[in-house]
Amino acid sequence: MLRRGSSSEKTADKAKAAEAKATKKRAATAKAAEDKAAKRKRSEVIASDEPLVEPVRSEAPRGVLVRRPKTSIYSVLLGVTAGALVIGCLVLVLEIWTYGAPWTFPWNIPINFR
């Protein structure tokens, strides 16, 4: 009967470890060869005059599509206010021109306003 850790078990474990190590080394060598071939192929493709990717021709819009916001009551009020300011400025200019051009002096002010 063999005791635990006897020499026959140790030699079997060493053989398995050596086999696993050799298998890993063969796999690493094969992977390195594949990587080298792929890199060589990429450099050949880049060196050629052909484009790497065909341009995509599409009628679809580019970018991010965002839904247009609805017009709110505040936008309408802003428009009404802008219109009122424009009309007010126009009336003020017409009022000033009734007394003559602003850059002439003396202004033509009626006697009842003096």
Backbone bond lengths (Angstrom), bond angles and torsions (degrees), N, CA, C in turn:
res aa  C-N    CA-C-N  psi(-1)  N-CA   C-N-CA  omega(-1)  CA-C   N-CA-C  phi
1 M - - - 1.419 - - 1.528 108.94 -
2 L 1.389 114.64 138.23 1.461 120.56 -177.70 1.520 110.08 -94.13
3 R 1.292 112.97 141.60 1.450 117.28 175.97 1.523 110.42 -83.62
4 R 1.283 113.61 164.61 1.460 118.93 178.96 1.518 108.84 -63.80
5 G 1.381 115.09 135.34 1.449 119.25 179.64 1.506 112.48 77.89
6 S 1.319 117.08 24.83 1.455 119.19 -178.96 1.521 110.12 -74.50
7 S 1.278 117.34 169.47 1.460 123.65 -172.62 1.525 112.55 -67.22
8 S 1.338 119.93 -32.31 1.465 120.55 -179.13 1.533 110.83 -69.27
9 E 1.323 117.54 -34.77 1.464 120.26 177.57 1.527 110.06 -72.34
10 K 1.326 116.83 -37.68 1.452 120.34 -179.92 1.524 111.03 -63.99
11 T 1.272 118.33 -41.26 1.470 120.16 -179.36 1.521 110.49 -68.17
12 A 1.339 118.74 -34.51 1.461 121.52 178.08 1.531 109.80 -67.97
13 D 1.341 116.57 -41.69 1.456 120.26 178.02 1.524 111.30 -65.29
14 K 1.317 117.53 -39.99 1.461 121.02 179.02 1.526 110.85 -64.52
15 A 1.319 116.81 -38.63 1.462 120.19 179.61 1.532 110.47 -66.38
16 K 1.349 116.41 -41.84 1.475 119.70 177.85 1.526 110.75 -63.69
17 A 1.331 117.27 -41.94 1.458 121.02 -179.62 1.526 110.84 -64.72
18 A 1.327 115.99 -41.35 1.473 119.80 179.36 1.527 110.35 -65.03
19 E 1.330 116.65 -39.86 1.474 120.86 178.84 1.535 110.33 -65.12
20 A 1.319 117.17 -42.61 1.465 120.93 179.17 1.533 110.48 -64.63
21 K 1.328 116.37 -39.96 1.454 120.74 179.40 1.527 110.82 -64.56
22 A 1.319 116.91 -42.47 1.464 121.33 179.58 1.527 110.60 -65.66
23 T 1.343 116.81 -38.42 1.471 120.81 178.67 1.529 110.52 -64.61
24 K 1.324 117.15 -43.50 1.464 120.92 178.27 1.527 111.00 -62.38
25 K 1.335 116.48 -41.39 1.448 120.28 -179.19 1.523 111.23 -64.85
26 R 1.347 117.70 -40.71 1.473 121.05 177.74 1.525 110.69 -64.17
27 A 1.356 116.79 -40.88 1.459 120.55 179.76 1.530 110.70 -65.26
28 A 1.325 117.07 -41.00 1.464 120.60 179.40 1.526 110.65 -65.46
29 T 1.328 117.66 -40.58 1.465 121.17 178.16 1.524 110.80 -63.51
30 A 1.329 116.89 -42.08 1.471 120.64 179.67 1.532 110.54 -65.54
31 K 1.312 116.78 -41.63 1.477 120.19 179.39 1.515 110.63 -65.13
32 A 1.335 118.38 -41.25 1.462 121.49 178.59 1.531 110.42 -62.03
33 A 1.332 116.74 -40.05 1.466 120.19 178.89 1.529 110.73 -65.61
34 E 1.330 117.32 -40.47 1.471 120.65 177.87 1.522 111.27 -64.42
35 D 1.340 116.75 -42.94 1.459 120.75 179.02 1.528 111.34 -62.71
36 K 1.322 116.18 -40.83 1.457 120.39 179.49 1.521 110.92 -64.72
37 A 1.329 117.34 -40.72 1.459 121.30 178.50 1.528 110.83 -66.36
38 A 1.318 116.85 -41.15 1.465 120.41 179.11 1.523 110.86 -65.05
39 K 1.328 117.58 -40.74 1.456 121.27 178.60 1.529 110.65 -64.36
40 R 1.328 117.47 -41.24 1.463 121.52 178.27 1.527 110.09 -62.93
41 K 1.335 116.46 -40.71 1.464 120.80 179.78 1.528 110.67 -65.60
42 R 1.337 117.01 -41.99 1.467 120.55 178.13 1.518 111.35 -61.81
43 S 1.327 117.26 -42.09 1.462 119.84 -179.59 1.525 110.67 -66.08
44 E 1.331 117.38 -33.20 1.468 120.17 177.02 1.526 110.72 -68.64
45 V 1.333 117.49 -39.14 1.462 121.44 179.80 1.524 109.94 -67.19
46 I 1.328 117.30 -41.23 1.459 120.76 -179.85 1.528 110.52 -67.56
47 A 1.321 116.83 -36.77 1.461 120.57 -179.01 1.531 111.57 -70.31
48 S 1.327 118.44 -24.49 1.467 120.31 -179.56 1.523 110.02 -74.04
49 D 1.323 116.59 163.25 1.469 122.22 -177.80 1.524 112.38 -85.05
50 E 1.297 118.88 -6.93 1.458 121.31 -177.62 1.528 110.02 -74.34
51 P 1.337 117.27 142.92 1.465 118.63 177.19 1.519 110.61 -68.28
52 L 1.321 115.64 146.98 1.456 120.34 -178.36 1.521 111.38 -71.31
53 V 1.325 116.77 -36.52 1.455 121.02 -176.75 1.519 108.50 -131.67
54 E 1.305 116.32 135.90 1.457 120.29 176.58 1.518 109.03 -70.47
55 P 1.347 118.63 134.49 1.462 119.08 176.91 1.524 110.69 -66.54
56 V 1.312 115.42 140.18 1.459 120.91 -177.83 1.522 108.27 -90.29
57 R 1.313 116.91 124.15 1.456 122.49 178.29 1.526 107.01 -102.05
58 S 1.319 115.70 116.09 1.450 119.07 -177.19 1.520 109.28 -143.72
59 E 1.300 115.64 148.62 1.452 121.54 177.36 1.531 111.30 -91.03
60 A 1.301 117.13 -4.05 1.465 121.32 -178.36 1.530 109.26 -70.56
61 P 1.325 118.09 144.48 1.463 120.37 179.05 1.517 110.72 -67.35
62 R 1.329 115.63 148.59 1.456 120.43 179.76 1.519 110.14 -95.38
63 G 1.299 117.17 156.93 1.451 121.97 177.04 1.520 112.14 93.90
64 V 1.302 114.23 -166.65 1.463 121.05 -177.76 1.523 108.58 -95.63
65 L 1.304 116.48 126.80 1.457 120.98 178.21 1.516 109.43 -87.78
66 V 1.336 115.91 125.39 1.454 121.50 -178.92 1.518 108.06 -124.08
67 R 1.314 116.50 135.11 1.460 120.97 -179.79 1.525 109.48 -67.58
68 R 1.336 116.23 134.49 1.454 121.76 -179.12 1.533 109.16 -70.98
69 P 1.349 117.28 133.11 1.465 118.38 -178.17 1.530 111.18 -70.35
70 K 1.318 115.44 149.07 1.460 120.69 177.95 1.524 109.60 -71.94
71 T 1.334 115.92 153.00 1.454 120.56 177.15 1.529 108.38 -73.08
72 S 1.314 115.75 126.92 1.463 119.88 -179.48 1.527 109.79 -99.64
73 I 1.307 116.80 171.18 1.462 122.50 179.55 1.521 110.34 -64.33
74 Y 1.339 117.48 -28.78 1.455 120.39 -179.62 1.526 110.91 -69.54
75 S 1.312 117.33 -35.05 1.466 119.97 176.24 1.521 110.33 -65.83
76 V 1.310 117.80 -39.59 1.458 122.03 178.72 1.536 109.83 -66.07
77 L 1.324 117.33 -43.90 1.465 120.70 177.75 1.525 111.88 -62.94
78 L 1.318 116.86 -36.68 1.456 120.58 176.55 1.521 110.71 -62.48
79 G 1.322 117.54 -41.47 1.462 121.63 177.63 1.519 111.91 -65.21
80 V 1.332 116.87 -42.45 1.472 121.04 178.56 1.520 109.92 -62.52
81 T 1.320 117.57 -42.76 1.462 121.75 179.95 1.520 111.08 -64.64
82 A 1.322 117.81 -42.74 1.465 120.73 178.62 1.522 110.50 -62.72
83 G 1.321 116.85 -41.62 1.469 120.33 177.31 1.520 111.46 -62.54
84 A 1.329 117.93 -41.71 1.469 121.90 179.41 1.531 110.64 -64.52
85 L 1.338 117.81 -38.93 1.466 120.41 177.58 1.522 111.57 -64.64
86 V 1.331 116.87 -42.04 1.466 120.41 179.21 1.524 110.31 -63.60
87 I 1.318 117.34 -45.11 1.476 120.72 179.40 1.530 110.38 -64.02
88 G 1.324 117.92 -41.21 1.460 121.85 178.37 1.522 112.02 -62.57
89 C 1.319 117.34 -43.39 1.469 120.45 178.30 1.524 110.77 -64.23
90 L 1.335 117.03 -40.59 1.463 121.08 178.89 1.527 111.26 -62.70
91 V 1.317 117.68 -43.67 1.469 121.45 178.29 1.523 110.44 -64.80
92 L 1.325 118.05 -39.24 1.460 121.12 178.57 1.524 111.69 -63.90
93 V 1.314 117.77 -41.97 1.471 121.39 177.96 1.523 110.01 -63.53
94 L 1.323 117.88 -43.17 1.464 120.55 178.33 1.527 111.27 -63.24
95 E 1.321 118.00 -37.76 1.461 122.13 177.79 1.528 111.24 -64.52
96 I 1.322 116.79 -42.72 1.467 120.59 179.18 1.528 110.00 -64.71
97 W 1.331 117.99 -39.28 1.466 120.83 -177.58 1.540 112.37 -70.96
98 T 1.320 118.56 -15.28 1.469 118.84 176.23 1.524 111.20 -68.69
99 Y 1.317 118.36 -22.70 1.462 123.08 178.58 1.518 112.15 -95.28
100 G 1.299 118.13 4.79 1.457 121.84 -178.48 1.514 110.43 106.69
101 A 1.340 114.29 174.55 1.468 119.42 -179.25 1.524 109.90 -65.63
102 P 1.335 117.70 138.86 1.472 119.93 -176.84 1.520 113.21 -64.86
103 W 1.319 120.10 -23.59 1.456 121.47 -176.14 1.535 112.81 -89.83
104 T 1.350 118.99 -1.36 1.471 121.51 175.99 1.519 109.88 -96.55
105 F 1.328 115.40 148.38 1.462 119.41 177.95 1.518 108.08 -136.76
106 P 1.231 123.81 138.67 1.455 130.46 -0.97 1.522 111.03 -77.18
107 W 1.284 114.67 149.94 1.456 119.20 -179.79 1.519 109.83 -76.15
108 N 1.283 115.66 153.63 1.454 121.99 -177.82 1.530 109.18 -84.95
109 I 1.348 116.77 75.39 1.455 121.74 -178.24 1.513 109.27 -92.04
110 P 1.334 119.15 129.79 1.460 120.46 179.43 1.530 111.71 -61.00
111 I 1.314 116.77 154.13 1.466 122.02 -175.85 1.526 111.68 -65.22
112 N 1.325 117.52 -36.18 1.475 118.19 -177.90 1.531 112.60 -71.67
113 F 1.358 119.01 -10.54 1.475 121.41 176.72 1.523 112.44 -96.46
114 R 1.366 118.02 -2.50 1.474 120.16 -178.28 1.469 113.15 -82.55
